[in-house]
Structures are given as structure tokens and as C-alpha cells.
């Protein structure tokens, strides 16, 4: 049995409590490994458990702990987790200090690995050896973000191939994940329409060699988007924002382009298939749709784990190998700040990383 610090998040009685506590970690069995965690990123996908929509500005902060009110309707919407003491941290990297009896798990003893334990904000964690990535000489800082963003970006390209789509639209494209997708699509010769919201984001992606960049803050945004779709035939898109009009904007532009190419009028609009996937909730508000897109449109959700389960082992292994080869180039991540477990729960840090600003990612170093 190993003892160490771990972060827990509990929602009860309208209050979100996030705290560091001493925890006992069991000895690994079977294909499990015990990893001494050295680095774990704070991704947008981690914030649902870590902070949610809690009132962090007026929270009570103490060393290694904060307590914040969870407003309605967000409190009632999470009824299923009320009273549950949940760990957080989807991914991270560290050194394997113990392993189950499985042969592959044993082979990882003493190695530095990237893993997806779901409780990475912890000094130790139990992980699945089969889902872990041996890092070799790559540091834990460079390998900490080896799964969520790289595998998601690759998953978008694999999804497009499976659905026989030759081009992709991506909203919020200046993100760390968005930059990876730009590089992947360049390497794979896949046209990519990048939607950003600031002039500096246009400049950022231009320096990466992106061809089709559309700024939603421009007065002629809709026309720009239509031109990009017309040039690429992009009728498949991925959106991490969720709330508001981003998906609606894409569907409208797709339909405008499709109807211009129709040879005869139809009261039902175009028969061009149009599909958008929502894969995040950067905006917690409702997804606003004004369906005037014909009837050949589909809105769906996209999550990495279900995708990997359906993609199959061969695709998973190919994606993992590609990530490992590009961890310090295509899939490199940069961080604004490194914080300890205790530092990540200070008011300054919480308000900063909850803002999810482009290029300002945090890295947690549990033993720092």
C-alpha cells in the first residue's frame, strides 16, 4: 500500500468542495500499474469535475481547499454526482513504481509513461498498462499531454476518413488542440477550415501554414466562412464550444454553399449531407439552432473514449505510434505555469485556468 496526496471534488448541498487529502493507493494487480505522477495538464475537459459552473470569484479559499456555491440550474443538472467524492485529472505522466502480474505491465517497471487514469491530480495513481504510452527519453513535462489533445485531433481525422469526408471545419481553432489539427491536416493533405475569434489567432495559425482561416469577429464572417467551405467542400465539423451559435453558423454556411450548387429549386433546401460534432462545453449555455439548413443535417456529440472503442485496436495503435513520434513536434504542448497540487487550488490559479484562455494552459506537478 502506498500513501500520497490526491485531489477530490465533491458537490453537495449546493456547494462544490475541492480539496487535497492523504490517500492510500492499493497495490496494482493484473494489467494495472502504479505510477508516481510527475506532471498532469489542466485541460478544458477536466474542468467539468474540477470547477464546473461554480462561483469561484466568491468562493472560500484555504490552503489545499476551496468551497464554492454551485448555482442553478447547474447544481440540479448534476444530481447524479451529489455527495460523491470524485477524483480529477484525465491524463498525465510519471514513473511506474509497481506493476501487476501481467507480462506487459511488468515490462513497464521503472519506465516513464504517459497514462489516462482519470485521477491524475494525485501523487500516485493506478493506470491501465494497455492504455499507457512508454515515453523513453521524453520527459514527463513533454509527455503529460500525450493523450487527450493529440488523440482527439487524430480522432477527428480518422472520423472524417470513416465517414468518407475529405475536408474538416474546426471552431476555436487557435487552441492547443486546434494547432495540432492544423499540423496533422497539413501532413495528411486534408483541407481544414479554421474558425477563430481574434486577429492574433489568425496570425498564429497563419504562421503554422494554415490556409483557410476565418475570424468570427469580422463583419463579413459569414461570407468568409462560405468562401472557405466552397473552396474545400467541408461539410463535416467539430466544435468544442457547445453553447451559442457556432454550430448554427457552420450549418448555415454549409447550406448557403450547397444551395448555390443546386441545378434546380427545392422547397426543402439542398440534399447535401451536413454534420457537426460537439466535443466540449467551453460555453455552458444552450446550443442555439435556427434550422434553415435543408433536412440533410446531423448534430451529434464526440468523445475520445467511445471513438477509440469503435475505431478498433489497429487504429488505436497506429494513433499512439504517431503521437509518440511527434510528441516534441506536431503534438508538443506548452504551458503558462507549473503549479503544485496546493497551488492549483489558490484563488489566483483557479480563476486563471478556469478562464480557458488560448495559449495559457496549466501543468500540475504533484510532487513539486
N, C-alpha and C positions, 0 to 999 in steps of 0.2 A: 504493500500500500504506500502511495506517495502523497505527500501533503503540499499544497500550494495555494496561492491566491487565485480567485476566479470571480468574474463579474456576473451578477444576476440582475434580471429585470422583472419586477412584479407589478401588476396592475390590480388594484383592489380598492373598493370604496371611492372610486373616482380619483385615485391618486396613483401616479407612477413612481415607484421607488426603484432606483438603480444604485447598486452598491457592490463593493468588493468584500468578499468573505473568504475565510480559510476553508478549504475543501479537501476531502480525501478522494484520491483518484485510484480506482481499482487496478489490479494487475491485468494487463491485456491477455486475452485468450484467442484461440483460433487465428483468424487473419487480422486481428487487431494489433495496433502499435501504440505505444505511449510516447508522445512527442513532447519534449521540453521546448515550449514555444518561444521563439526569439523575435518574431515580427508578425503583425497582423494588421491589414489595412482596414480603414473605416469606409466601406462602400455605401452608396445610397440604399442598396438592398438590406443593409444591416440596420438602418435607422427605424424600420418598422417596429422592431423589438426594442431597440436601444432608446429611442426618443418618441417615435410616433408623432402625434399632433399635440403633445403635452405643452403646457405653458411654461417654457423653460426660462423666459425672462424673469418671471416672478417665483421661480422655484426656490426651495430652501436647500442651500448648499453646505455640506460639511465635508471634512476630509474623507475621501473614498466613498462619497454618497451624495445623491441628490433626491429630493422628493418634489414632484411637480403635479399640479392639477391636470387631469385629462378632461377636456371639455366635451360636451355633447355636440354632434351625435357620435363622436369618435369613441367615447367610453362605452356606450351601449353596443356599438358595432363590433366591439372586441369582447363580447360577453364570454366567448369560449375560453379566453385566457385569464379571466378574472380569478385571482387567487393563486395562479400558477407562478412558480419561481423559475423563470426561464433563463438559460444561458444565451450568449450572443456572440457574434463574430463568425461569419461564414467560412473564411479562409485564413491561411497564414502559413508560416514556415518555421521549422526548428529542427532539432536533432532527435533521432529515435533513441530513447534510453531503455526501452524494454519492448519485447515483442511476444506475441502468442506463438503457439507451436507450429503454425502454418509455415511451410518452407519459404515462401516469398516474404512473409512478414519477418522471419528470422534473417533473411538476406539483407534487410534494411537496417539491422542493428548498427548503431553508431553513425549512420548516414544522415546528412541534412536532406530534408524532404519538404515539399510543398504539400498541403493537405486541405481538406474541406470538412472539418469536424463539426462545424455548427456552434462551437463554443470556444472560438479561437482567442477571445479576450480572457486569457487564462494562462497561468504559468505552465500548466501541463494540460494535455488533452488526449483522449482516446480517439484514434482515427482508423479508418479502413485502409489497410495496406494496399488493396487493389485500386483505390482511388487516390493514392499518394504518388507524387512525382519526385523521384530521386534527383537532386539538384547538382550532384557532383561538386565542382569547384565554385558554383554560383552561390553567392551569399544569401542569407535569409531575407535581407532587405530587398535584394533584386528578385528573389523568388516568392515573396509574400503574396503578391497579386497574380500568381500564375494560373489561377483557375477562373474566377468569376468573369472578369472583363475579357481576357483572351479567349476563353472557351465560348463566351456569349457572342463575341464578334465573329468567331469562326462558325458558330452555330447559325448565325444569320445567313452566311454564305452557303452553308450546307442546306439550310431550309430553302433558299432560293433555287438551288440545284434540284432538290427533291420535288419542288413544285414547278420545275421547268420554266423558271423566270430568269431572264438574262440581265436584269438590272435591279437596283435597290434604291429606295428612298430611306433616309435616316434623319430623324429630327434630333435636336440638341446635339449636333454633330461635333461640337468643339470639345466634348468631354474626353476623358482619357480613353474610354471605350471607343468613342467616335473616331479618335485619331488612329487607333489600331485598325478600325474598319477601313479607313482611307488607305492605309498601307496594304492591307490584305487585298482589297479590291484592285489596287494597282498591280500587285503581284499576280493576281488571277485574271486580270484583264476583264473586270466586271464594272460596267458603268455604275457610278454611285452619285445620287443626288443628295447633297448635304444641306440641311436646313439649320441655320444658326440665327442668333438674335442680336449680335453686335458686330460692328465693323472690325474690331480687333480679332474676332473669331474668324471672320473672312480672311484676314491677313494670316492668321495662324495656319488655317487649312491650306491656303494658297502656297505657303512655304513648304508644306508637305507634298505639294504637287497635285492637290485635288483640283478637278476640272470644273465640276458643276457645284457651285456654292451659292445658296440663296439666303438673303438676310431678311428675316421676318419683320424687322424694324423698318424696312424700306417702304416707301409709299407704293411702289409698283411690285410689291412682293408677289402678289397673285400672278401677275404676268411673268415674272421671273421664274416662278415655280412651273407654270405651264410650259414655258420655253424649255426648261430643263427636262421635264417629262417627255416632251415632244422629241427632244434630241436623243433621249436614252431608251424610250419605251419602258420606263419604270412604272410598273403597276403593282408593285409589292413594296410595303414599307414597314419600318419598325420605329416605335415611338416610346421613349422612356418617361414622358411627361404625364400622360394619362388624363389629367383634368384639362378642362378648357377646350379650345378649338383646333389644336394641332392636327389631330386625325381628320377632323372635318375639312380643314384646309387642303389636306392631301387628297381626300376623296373628290372634293370639288374640282381641283386642278386636273386630276386624272380624267374626270368625266368631261371637262371642257375640251381637253385634248382629244379624247375618244370621239366626241360628237363631231368635231371638225373633220374627222376622217371618215365619217359615215357617208355612204353613197346615196342613201335615201332617208327621209324623215321617219322617225318612230316616236309615237306619243310616250313610249315607255323609256326613252333615252337610249343610250348605247348598250350593246350587249358585251362590251369589254369587261372581262373579269378584273376586279379591283380588290386588293386585300391589304389590310393594315393589321399589324400585331402591336399590342400594348405590352411592354415588358417591364414597366416601372410605374411609380406614382410620385414623381417629383412634384406634381401638383395634386394635392389631396382632394380637390374639388371634383364635381361630376364631369364626366366626359360629355361634351356638348356636340350633338349631331343635328344637322339640318338636312336630312336625306333628300337630295336632289341629284343623286348620282346614278340614275338608272336603277336597275334592280339586280345588277351583277356585282354587288359589293359585299364584302365579308369583313367583319371586325372580330378579332379573336385575341386571346392572351397568349403570351410566350414566356415560358420559364425554362431555365437551363436544364434542371434535373429531369423533368419529363421529356424534354427533347433528347437528352442523352440516352434515356431508357428506350426510346423508339428508334433512335438512329442506329443502334447496334454496336457491338464490341469493335468491329473493324473500323468504323467511323470514329469511335471514341479514341482508339489507339492512334489513328492517323492524326487526329487533332492534338492529342497530347504530345506526340513527337514533334509536331510543328511548333507548338508552344515552347517546348524545351529548346529547340534550335534557335528560337527568336526572342528569348527572354530578355536579352540585353539590347535588342534592336527593335523589331516590329512590335513586340509585346512589352517593352520596357515601361515601367511606371515611375513617376516622380512624386515626391511628397513635399508639402509645405512645411510640415513639422512632425517630429517624432515625440511621442508622449508615453509616459508610464501608465499603468492601469489607474493609479490615483490621479494623475494629471489629466487624463481624458474625462474625468468627472468634475473638473472645475468649471465654473460658470463661463469663463473666457473661452475655454476649449469647446464646451458643449454648444454654445451659441455660434461659434465659428464653423465647426464641421457640420452642424445641422443646416446651415445656410446652403450647403452643397454648391459652392462656387466653383466654376471651371478652373482647373489647374491648382486647386488648393486642398488636395487630399491629405488626410492624416494617417500616420502609421503608429500603431501601438507596439511598444516594446515591453512585454510583460515582466521581464527580468531587469529592465533598465533602471 
